[in-house]
Amino acid sequence: MKASRIRHVVPATIAVAVTLGIAAAAASGAGLRAHVVPPAGGPDLSQMALRLTDVPRGAKIARQRYVKTSDFVAEYDREFKEGTVRLGGKRLLGLESDIGLAASAGKAALFVDAFHAMVSTKKGRSTLAKQAAKGTGLGAKSVTVGPPVNLRIGNQAYAVPIRFATPFGDMHMVIAVHRVDRVVSTFYYLGSFGVTVPASSAKTFARPIAQHMHDGLMPAATIAPSITGTAQVGQTLTVTTGTWTNKPTGYTYQWLRCDATGGACVGIAEATQQTYVVQQDDVGSTLRVVETATNAIGSSSSESQQTAVVISLPPS
């Protein structure tokens, strides 16, 4: 049985949960803009989705691309080829990993909260089951949506099991939604007929995705910092801040004294400002600076090119 016959159940099911859950918040400006690719300086969503290296060898990717969306600023979807991914030795019929970039961490949390709010009630799960039953094309005798499991990964992470009772046998699917800051991961996987896949098993995929999201939200230098000024005793050197992704909120500096080729660098004690006055001890050396950028996720560093070899003051 082709996974494509029930694949479209997943976005429809999540859409129902989110639409109903955030309807009351729409008036407060919760709606998100639609783009095809992330805005300049934003994270690379393609590096956050589940990767081939995250699953057992033999998995293949069927397609991957940025997609238009009304839920996120940008979204990237990666779909694995049917039957090529294994989970605990069981071959999965389908697996897809989607990554959405929200305008803020608050709006990302709203998306996840809406999903969780619906699947936490019997009425909500019944609504989703009816929505899922409409789209299977399998003539399901019944569809059951189980209660959510808190995966305790990232900032928020929930998974729900769905069982399709079909004339061909039971099929089990898990849908998981989790968040790291302003990035939301939605993934689903589908077992073959008679293969049970519990919601708790979603941790296997959620952990590496959460790590990718965390790493992708760290500041990253696209242009290293640079040093302006003359490498001469008594002169003031100044750091020109590099260009960074993911909106750093602060910067720190450490000046380094290096050999004439720019190697064997050692930190200069108390030289931690954006400017540095060249000292007599620097003569014959070159200087570098390490700029560390910080945002809500963490810190990353980038090192400048070395200066010219420091010279002494000219004779008076």
Contacts in CASP RR format, 6 or more apart in sequence:
PFRMAT RR
TARGET T0000
AUTHOR 0000-0000-0000
METHOD contacts of the structure
MODEL  1
MKASRIRHVVPATIAVAVTLGIAAAAASGAGLRAHVVPPAGGPDLSQMAL
RLTDVPRGAKIARQRYVKTSDFVAEYDREFKEGTVRLGGKRLLGLESDIG
LAASAGKAALFVDAFHAMVSTKKGRSTLAKQAAKGTGLGAKSVTVGPPVN
LRIGNQAYAVPIRFATPFGDMHMVIAVHRVDRVVSTFYYLGSFGVTVPAS
SAKTFARPIAQHMHDGLMPAATIAPSITGTAQVGQTLTVTTGTWTNKPTG
YTYQWLRCDATGGACVGIAEATQQTYVVQQDDVGSTLRVVETATNAIGSS
SSESQQTAVVISLPPS
1 93 0 8 1.000
1 138 0 8 1.000
1 168 0 8 1.000
1 171 0 8 1.000
1 193 0 8 1.000
2 82 0 8 1.000
3 82 0 8 1.000
3 93 0 8 1.000
3 94 0 8 1.000
3 190 0 8 1.000
4 82 0 8 1.000
5 136 0 8 1.000
5 137 0 8 1.000
5 138 0 8 1.000
6 135 0 8 1.000
6 136 0 8 1.000
6 137 0 8 1.000
6 138 0 8 1.000
6 164 0 8 1.000
6 171 0 8 1.000
6 173 0 8 1.000
6 190 0 8 1.000
7 94 0 8 1.000
7 96 0 8 1.000
8 135 0 8 1.000
9 131 0 8 1.000
9 132 0 8 1.000
9 135 0 8 1.000
9 136 0 8 1.000
9 173 0 8 1.000
10 96 0 8 1.000
10 173 0 8 1.000
10 175 0 8 1.000
10 186 0 8 1.000
10 188 0 8 1.000
12 131 0 8 1.000
12 132 0 8 1.000
12 134 0 8 1.000
12 135 0 8 1.000
13 128 0 8 1.000
13 131 0 8 1.000
13 132 0 8 1.000
13 162 0 8 1.000
13 175 0 8 1.000
14 115 0 8 1.000
14 175 0 8 1.000
14 177 0 8 1.000
14 186 0 8 1.000
16 118 0 8 1.000
16 127 0 8 1.000
16 128 0 8 1.000
16 131 0 8 1.000
17 114 0 8 1.000
17 115 0 8 1.000
17 117 0 8 1.000
17 118 0 8 1.000
17 119 0 8 1.000
17 124 0 8 1.000
17 128 0 8 1.000
18 71 0 8 1.000
18 111 0 8 1.000
18 114 0 8 1.000
18 115 0 8 1.000
20 114 0 8 1.000
20 118 0 8 1.000
20 127 0 8 1.000
21 113 0 8 1.000
21 114 0 8 1.000
21 117 0 8 1.000
21 118 0 8 1.000
22 30 0 8 1.000
22 31 0 8 1.000
22 110 0 8 1.000
22 111 0 8 1.000
22 114 0 8 1.000
25 110 0 8 1.000
30 107 0 8 1.000
30 110 0 8 1.000
31 107 0 8 1.000
32 70 0 8 1.000
32 71 0 8 1.000
32 72 0 8 1.000
32 73 0 8 1.000
32 102 0 8 1.000
32 103 0 8 1.000
32 107 0 8 1.000
33 73 0 8 1.000
33 103 0 8 1.000
34 68 0 8 1.000
34 69 0 8 1.000
34 70 0 8 1.000
35 68 0 8 1.000
35 73 0 8 1.000
35 74 0 8 1.000
36 66 0 8 1.000
36 67 0 8 1.000
36 68 0 8 1.000
36 74 0 8 1.000
37 66 0 8 1.000
37 74 0 8 1.000
38 44 0 8 1.000
38 45 0 8 1.000
38 73 0 8 1.000
38 74 0 8 1.000
38 101 0 8 1.000
39 73 0 8 1.000
39 74 0 8 1.000
41 222 0 8 1.000
41 245 0 8 1.000
41 246 0 8 1.000
41 247 0 8 1.000
42 101 0 8 1.000
42 245 0 8 1.000
42 246 0 8 1.000
43 101 0 8 1.000
43 183 0 8 1.000
43 216 0 8 1.000
43 217 0 8 1.000
43 245 0 8 1.000
43 246 0 8 1.000
44 216 0 8 1.000
45 66 0 8 1.000
45 74 0 8 1.000
45 75 0 8 1.000
45 76 0 8 1.000
45 99 0 8 1.000
45 100 0 8 1.000
45 101 0 8 1.000
45 183 0 8 1.000
46 64 0 8 1.000
46 66 0 8 1.000
46 76 0 8 1.000
46 78 0 8 1.000
47 212 0 8 1.000
47 215 0 8 1.000
47 216 0 8 1.000
48 76 0 8 1.000
48 99 0 8 1.000
48 183 0 8 1.000
48 185 0 8 1.000
48 209 0 8 1.000
48 212 0 8 1.000
48 213 0 8 1.000
48 216 0 8 1.000
49 64 0 8 1.000
49 76 0 8 1.000
49 77 0 8 1.000
49 78 0 8 1.000
49 97 0 8 1.000
49 98 0 8 1.000
49 99 0 8 1.000
49 185 0 8 1.000
49 209 0 8 1.000
49 212 0 8 1.000
50 78 0 8 1.000
50 80 0 8 1.000
50 95 0 8 1.000
50 97 0 8 1.000
50 187 0 8 1.000
50 205 0 8 1.000
50 208 0 8 1.000
50 209 0 8 1.000
51 208 0 8 1.000
51 212 0 8 1.000
52 59 0 8 1.000
52 60 0 8 1.000
52 61 0 8 1.000
54 205 0 8 1.000
54 208 0 8 1.000
54 209 0 8 1.000
55 80 0 8 1.000
55 85 0 8 1.000
55 86 0 8 1.000
55 95 0 8 1.000
55 205 0 8 1.000
56 85 0 8 1.000
56 86 0 8 1.000
56 89 0 8 1.000
58 84 0 8 1.000
59 80 0 8 1.000
59 81 0 8 1.000
59 84 0 8 1.000
59 85 0 8 1.000
59 86 0 8 1.000
60 80 0 8 1.000
60 81 0 8 1.000
60 84 0 8 1.000
61 78 0 8 1.000
61 79 0 8 1.000
61 80 0 8 1.000
61 81 0 8 1.000
62 79 0 8 1.000
62 80 0 8 1.000
62 81 0 8 1.000
62 82 0 8 1.000
63 77 0 8 1.000
63 78 0 8 1.000
63 79 0 8 1.000
64 76 0 8 1.000
64 77 0 8 1.000
64 78 0 8 1.000
64 79 0 8 1.000
65 76 0 8 1.000
65 77 0 8 1.000
66 74 0 8 1.000
66 75 0 8 1.000
66 76 0 8 1.000
66 77 0 8 1.000
67 75 0 8 1.000
67 76 0 8 1.000
67 77 0 8 1.000
68 75 0 8 1.000
69 75 0 8 1.000
69 100 0 8 1.000
71 100 0 8 1.000
71 111 0 8 1.000
72 100 0 8 1.000
72 101 0 8 1.000
72 102 0 8 1.000
72 184 0 8 1.000
73 100 0 8 1.000
73 101 0 8 1.000
73 102 0 8 1.000
73 103 0 8 1.000
74 100 0 8 1.000
74 101 0 8 1.000
75 98 0 8 1.000
75 99 0 8 1.000
75 100 0 8 1.000
75 101 0 8 1.000
76 98 0 8 1.000
76 99 0 8 1.000
76 100 0 8 1.000
77 96 0 8 1.000
77 97 0 8 1.000
77 98 0 8 1.000
77 99 0 8 1.000
78 96 0 8 1.000
78 97 0 8 1.000
78 98 0 8 1.000
79 95 0 8 1.000
79 96 0 8 1.000
80 94 0 8 1.000
80 95 0 8 1.000
80 96 0 8 1.000
80 97 0 8 1.000
82 93 0 8 1.000
82 94 0 8 1.000
83 91 0 8 1.000
83 92 0 8 1.000
83 93 0 8 1.000
83 94 0 8 1.000
85 91 0 8 1.000
85 92 0 8 1.000
85 94 0 8 1.000
85 95 0 8 1.000
85 189 0 8 1.000
86 92 0 8 1.000
87 189 0 8 1.000
87 197 0 8 1.000
87 201 0 8 1.000
87 204 0 8 1.000
88 201 0 8 1.000
88 204 0 8 1.000
90 191 0 8 1.000
90 192 0 8 1.000
90 195 0 8 1.000
90 197 0 8 1.000
91 191 0 8 1.000
91 192 0 8 1.000
91 195 0 8 1.000
92 189 0 8 1.000
92 190 0 8 1.000
92 191 0 8 1.000
92 192 0 8 1.000
92 197 0 8 1.000
93 171 0 8 1.000
93 190 0 8 1.000
93 191 0 8 1.000
93 192 0 8 1.000
94 188 0 8 1.000
94 189 0 8 1.000
94 190 0 8 1.000
94 191 0 8 1.000
95 187 0 8 1.000
95 188 0 8 1.000
95 189 0 8 1.000
95 190 0 8 1.000
95 205 0 8 1.000
96 187 0 8 1.000
96 188 0 8 1.000
96 189 0 8 1.000
97 185 0 8 1.000
97 187 0 8 1.000
97 205 0 8 1.000
97 209 0 8 1.000
98 185 0 8 1.000
98 186 0 8 1.000
98 187 0 8 1.000
99 183 0 8 1.000
99 184 0 8 1.000
99 185 0 8 1.000
99 209 0 8 1.000
99 213 0 8 1.000
100 183 0 8 1.000
100 184 0 8 1.000
100 185 0 8 1.000
100 186 0 8 1.000
101 182 0 8 1.000
101 183 0 8 1.000
102 108 0 8 1.000
102 111 0 8 1.000
102 182 0 8 1.000
102 183 0 8 1.000
102 184 0 8 1.000
103 182 0 8 1.000
104 182 0 8 1.000
105 155 0 8 1.000
105 181 0 8 1.000
105 182 0 8 1.000
105 296 0 8 1.000
106 182 0 8 1.000
107 182 0 8 1.000
108 179 0 8 1.000
108 181 0 8 1.000
108 182 0 8 1.000
108 183 0 8 1.000
108 184 0 8 1.000
109 155 0 8 1.000
109 156 0 8 1.000
109 179 0 8 1.000
111 177 0 8 1.000
111 179 0 8 1.000
111 184 0 8 1.000
112 156 0 8 1.000
112 158 0 8 1.000
112 177 0 8 1.000
112 178 0 8 1.000
112 179 0 8 1.000
112 184 0 8 1.000
113 156 0 8 1.000
115 158 0 8 1.000
115 177 0 8 1.000
116 148 0 8 1.000
116 156 0 8 1.000
116 158 0 8 1.000
116 177 0 8 1.000
118 124 0 8 1.000
118 125 0 8 1.000
118 127 0 8 1.000
118 128 0 8 1.000
119 125 0 8 1.000
119 128 0 8 1.000
119 145 0 8 1.000
119 146 0 8 1.000
119 147 0 8 1.000
119 148 0 8 1.000
119 158 0 8 1.000
119 160 0 8 1.000
120 147 0 8 1.000
120 148 0 8 1.000
124 145 0 8 1.000
125 145 0 8 1.000
125 146 0 8 1.000
125 147 0 8 1.000
125 160 0 8 1.000
126 145 0 8 1.000
128 145 0 8 1.000
128 162 0 8 1.000
129 143 0 8 1.000
129 144 0 8 1.000
129 145 0 8 1.000
129 162 0 8 1.000
130 143 0 8 1.000
132 143 0 8 1.000
132 145 0 8 1.000
132 162 0 8 1.000
132 164 0 8 1.000
133 140 0 8 1.000
133 142 0 8 1.000
133 143 0 8 1.000
136 143 0 8 1.000
136 164 0 8 1.000
136 166 0 8 1.000
138 164 0 8 1.000
138 166 0 8 1.000
138 167 0 8 1.000
138 168 0 8 1.000
138 171 0 8 1.000
139 166 0 8 1.000
139 167 0 8 1.000
140 164 0 8 1.000
140 165 0 8 1.000
140 166 0 8 1.000
141 165 0 8 1.000
141 166 0 8 1.000
141 167 0 8 1.000
142 165 0 8 1.000
143 162 0 8 1.000
143 163 0 8 1.000
143 164 0 8 1.000
143 165 0 8 1.000
144 162 0 8 1.000
144 163 0 8 1.000
144 165 0 8 1.000
145 160 0 8 1.000
145 161 0 8 1.000
145 162 0 8 1.000
146 160 0 8 1.000
146 161 0 8 1.000
146 162 0 8 1.000
146 163 0 8 1.000
146 199 0 8 1.000
147 160 0 8 1.000
148 158 0 8 1.000
148 159 0 8 1.000
148 160 0 8 1.000
148 199 0 8 1.000
149 158 0 8 1.000
149 159 0 8 1.000
149 160 0 8 1.000
149 161 0 8 1.000
149 199 0 8 1.000
149 200 0 8 1.000
149 202 0 8 1.000
150 157 0 8 1.000
150 158 0 8 1.000
151 157 0 8 1.000
151 158 0 8 1.000
151 159 0 8 1.000
151 176 0 8 1.000
151 178 0 8 1.000
151 200 0 8 1.000
151 202 0 8 1.000
151 203 0 8 1.000
151 206 0 8 1.000
153 178 0 8 1.000
153 203 0 8 1.000
153 206 0 8 1.000
153 207 0 8 1.000
153 210 0 8 1.000
154 178 0 8 1.000
154 179 0 8 1.000
154 180 0 8 1.000
154 210 0 8 1.000
154 214 0 8 1.000
155 178 0 8 1.000
155 179 0 8 1.000
155 180 0 8 1.000
155 181 0 8 1.000
156 177 0 8 1.000
156 178 0 8 1.000
156 179 0 8 1.000
157 176 0 8 1.000
157 177 0 8 1.000
157 178 0 8 1.000
157 179 0 8 1.000
157 206 0 8 1.000
157 210 0 8 1.000
158 176 0 8 1.000
158 177 0 8 1.000
158 178 0 8 1.000
159 174 0 8 1.000
159 175 0 8 1.000
159 176 0 8 1.000
159 177 0 8 1.000
159 199 0 8 1.000
159 200 0 8 1.000
159 202 0 8 1.000
159 206 0 8 1.000
160 174 0 8 1.000
160 175 0 8 1.000
160 176 0 8 1.000
160 199 0 8 1.000
161 172 0 8 1.000
161 173 0 8 1.000
161 174 0 8 1.000
161 197 0 8 1.000
161 198 0 8 1.000
161 199 0 8 1.000
162 172 0 8 1.000
162 173 0 8 1.000
162 174 0 8 1.000
162 175 0 8 1.000
163 170 0 8 1.000
163 171 0 8 1.000
163 172 0 8 1.000
163 173 0 8 1.000
164 170 0 8 1.000
164 171 0 8 1.000
164 172 0 8 1.000
164 173 0 8 1.000
166 193 0 8 1.000
168 193 0 8 1.000
169 193 0 8 1.000
169 194 0 8 1.000
170 193 0 8 1.000
170 194 0 8 1.000
171 190 0 8 1.000
171 191 0 8 1.000
171 192 0 8 1.000
171 193 0 8 1.000
171 194 0 8 1.000
172 190 0 8 1.000
172 191 0 8 1.000
172 194 0 8 1.000
172 195 0 8 1.000
172 196 0 8 1.000
172 197 0 8 1.000
173 188 0 8 1.000
173 189 0 8 1.000
173 190 0 8 1.000
173 191 0 8 1.000
173 197 0 8 1.000
174 188 0 8 1.000
174 189 0 8 1.000
174 197 0 8 1.000
174 198 0 8 1.000
174 199 0 8 1.000
174 201 0 8 1.000
174 202 0 8 1.000
175 186 0 8 1.000
175 187 0 8 1.000
175 188 0 8 1.000
176 185 0 8 1.000
176 186 0 8 1.000
176 187 0 8 1.000
176 188 0 8 1.000
176 199 0 8 1.000
176 202 0 8 1.000
176 205 0 8 1.000
176 206 0 8 1.000
177 184 0 8 1.000
177 185 0 8 1.000
177 186 0 8 1.000
178 184 0 8 1.000
178 185 0 8 1.000
178 206 0 8 1.000
178 209 0 8 1.000
178 210 0 8 1.000
179 185 0 8 1.000
180 210 0 8 1.000
180 213 0 8 1.000
180 214 0 8 1.000
180 217 0 8 1.000
180 297 0 8 1.000
181 213 0 8 1.000
181 217 0 8 1.000
181 296 0 8 1.000
181 297 0 8 1.000
182 217 0 8 1.000
183 213 0 8 1.000
183 217 0 8 1.000
185 206 0 8 1.000
185 209 0 8 1.000
185 210 0 8 1.000
185 213 0 8 1.000
187 202 0 8 1.000
187 205 0 8 1.000
187 206 0 8 1.000
187 209 0 8 1.000
189 197 0 8 1.000
189 202 0 8 1.000
189 205 0 8 1.000
190 197 0 8 1.000
191 197 0 8 1.000
214 297 0 8 1.000
216 246 0 8 1.000
217 246 0 8 1.000
217 295 0 8 1.000
217 297 0 8 1.000
218 246 0 8 1.000
218 295 0 8 1.000
218 297 0 8 1.000
218 298 0 8 1.000
218 299 0 8 1.000
218 300 0 8 1.000
219 244 0 8 1.000
219 245 0 8 1.000
219 246 0 8 1.000
219 247 0 8 1.000
219 248 0 8 1.000
219 293 0 8 1.000
219 294 0 8 1.000
219 295 0 8 1.000
219 297 0 8 1.000
219 298 0 8 1.000
219 299 0 8 1.000
219 300 0 8 1.000
220 244 0 8 1.000
220 245 0 8 1.000
220 246 0 8 1.000
220 300 0 8 1.000
221 242 0 8 1.000
221 243 0 8 1.000
221 244 0 8 1.000
221 291 0 8 1.000
221 293 0 8 1.000
221 300 0 8 1.000
221 302 0 8 1.000
222 243 0 8 1.000
222 244 0 8 1.000
222 245 0 8 1.000
223 242 0 8 1.000
223 243 0 8 1.000
224 242 0 8 1.000
224 291 0 8 1.000
224 302 0 8 1.000
224 303 0 8 1.000
224 304 0 8 1.000
224 305 0 8 1.000
225 239 0 8 1.000
225 240 0 8 1.000
225 241 0 8 1.000
225 242 0 8 1.000
225 289 0 8 1.000
225 291 0 8 1.000
225 302 0 8 1.000
225 303 0 8 1.000
225 304 0 8 1.000
226 239 0 8 1.000
226 240 0 8 1.000
226 242 0 8 1.000
226 304 0 8 1.000
226 305 0 8 1.000
227 237 0 8 1.000
227 238 0 8 1.000
227 239 0 8 1.000
227 240 0 8 1.000
227 287 0 8 1.000
227 288 0 8 1.000
227 289 0 8 1.000
227 304 0 8 1.000
227 305 0 8 1.000
227 307 0 8 1.000
228 237 0 8 1.000
228 238 0 8 1.000
228 240 0 8 1.000
229 235 0 8 1.000
229 236 0 8 1.000
229 237 0 8 1.000
229 238 0 8 1.000
230 237 0 8 1.000
231 237 0 8 1.000
231 278 0 8 1.000
231 282 0 8 1.000
231 286 0 8 1.000
231 287 0 8 1.000
231 307 0 8 1.000
231 308 0 8 1.000
231 309 0 8 1.000
231 310 0 8 1.000
231 311 0 8 1.000
232 278 0 8 1.000
232 310 0 8 1.000
232 311 0 8 1.000
232 312 0 8 1.000
232 313 0 8 1.000
233 278 0 8 1.000
233 279 0 8 1.000
233 280 0 8 1.000
233 282 0 8 1.000
233 283 0 8 1.000
233 310 0 8 1.000
233 311 0 8 1.000
233 312 0 8 1.000
233 313 0 8 1.000
234 277 0 8 1.000
234 278 0 8 1.000
234 279 0 8 1.000
234 313 0 8 1.000
235 277 0 8 1.000
235 278 0 8 1.000
236 275 0 8 1.000
236 276 0 8 1.000
236 277 0 8 1.000
236 278 0 8 1.000
237 275 0 8 1.000
237 276 0 8 1.000
237 277 0 8 1.000
237 278 0 8 1.000
237 287 0 8 1.000
237 307 0 8 1.000
238 274 0 8 1.000
238 275 0 8 1.000
239 253 0 8 1.000
239 274 0 8 1.000
239 275 0 8 1.000
239 289 0 8 1.000
239 291 0 8 1.000
239 304 0 8 1.000
241 251 0 8 1.000
241 291 0 8 1.000
242 291 0 8 1.000
242 302 0 8 1.000
244 293 0 8 1.000
244 300 0 8 1.000
244 302 0 8 1.000
246 295 0 8 1.000
246 297 0 8 1.000
247 295 0 8 1.000
248 293 0 8 1.000
248 294 0 8 1.000
248 295 0 8 1.000
249 294 0 8 1.000
249 295 0 8 1.000
249 296 0 8 1.000
250 293 0 8 1.000
250 294 0 8 1.000
250 295 0 8 1.000
251 274 0 8 1.000
251 291 0 8 1.000
251 292 0 8 1.000
251 293 0 8 1.000
251 294 0 8 1.000
252 272 0 8 1.000
252 291 0 8 1.000
252 292 0 8 1.000
252 294 0 8 1.000
253 272 0 8 1.000
253 273 0 8 1.000
253 274 0 8 1.000
253 289 0 8 1.000
253 290 0 8 1.000
253 291 0 8 1.000
253 292 0 8 1.000
254 267 0 8 1.000
254 268 0 8 1.000
254 271 0 8 1.000
254 272 0 8 1.000
254 289 0 8 1.000
254 290 0 8 1.000
254 292 0 8 1.000
255 267 0 8 1.000
255 268 0 8 1.000
255 271 0 8 1.000
255 272 0 8 1.000
255 276 0 8 1.000
255 287 0 8 1.000
255 288 0 8 1.000
255 289 0 8 1.000
256 265 0 8 1.000
256 266 0 8 1.000
256 267 0 8 1.000
256 268 0 8 1.000
256 287 0 8 1.000
256 288 0 8 1.000
256 289 0 8 1.000
256 290 0 8 1.000
256 303 0 8 1.000
257 265 0 8 1.000
257 266 0 8 1.000
257 267 0 8 1.000
257 268 0 8 1.000
257 281 0 8 1.000
257 282 0 8 1.000
257 285 0 8 1.000
257 287 0 8 1.000
258 264 0 8 1.000
258 265 0 8 1.000
258 266 0 8 1.000
258 285 0 8 1.000
258 286 0 8 1.000
258 287 0 8 1.000
258 288 0 8 1.000
258 306 0 8 1.000
259 285 0 8 1.000
259 286 0 8 1.000
260 284 0 8 1.000
260 285 0 8 1.000
260 286 0 8 1.000
260 309 0 8 1.000
261 286 0 8 1.000
261 306 0 8 1.000
262 286 0 8 1.000
262 288 0 8 1.000
262 306 0 8 1.000
263 286 0 8 1.000
263 306 0 8 1.000
265 288 0 8 1.000
268 276 0 8 1.000
276 287 0 8 1.000
276 289 0 8 1.000
278 287 0 8 1.000
278 310 0 8 1.000
280 312 0 8 1.000
282 310 0 8 1.000
283 310 0 8 1.000
283 311 0 8 1.000
283 312 0 8 1.000
284 309 0 8 1.000
284 310 0 8 1.000
284 311 0 8 1.000
285 309 0 8 1.000
285 310 0 8 1.000
286 306 0 8 1.000
286 307 0 8 1.000
286 308 0 8 1.000
286 309 0 8 1.000
286 310 0 8 1.000
287 306 0 8 1.000
287 307 0 8 1.000
287 310 0 8 1.000
288 303 0 8 1.000
288 304 0 8 1.000
288 305 0 8 1.000
288 306 0 8 1.000
288 307 0 8 1.000
289 303 0 8 1.000
289 304 0 8 1.000
290 301 0 8 1.000
290 302 0 8 1.000
290 303 0 8 1.000
290 304 0 8 1.000
291 301 0 8 1.000
291 302 0 8 1.000
291 303 0 8 1.000
291 304 0 8 1.000
292 299 0 8 1.000
292 300 0 8 1.000
292 301 0 8 1.000
293 299 0 8 1.000
293 300 0 8 1.000
293 301 0 8 1.000
293 302 0 8 1.000
END
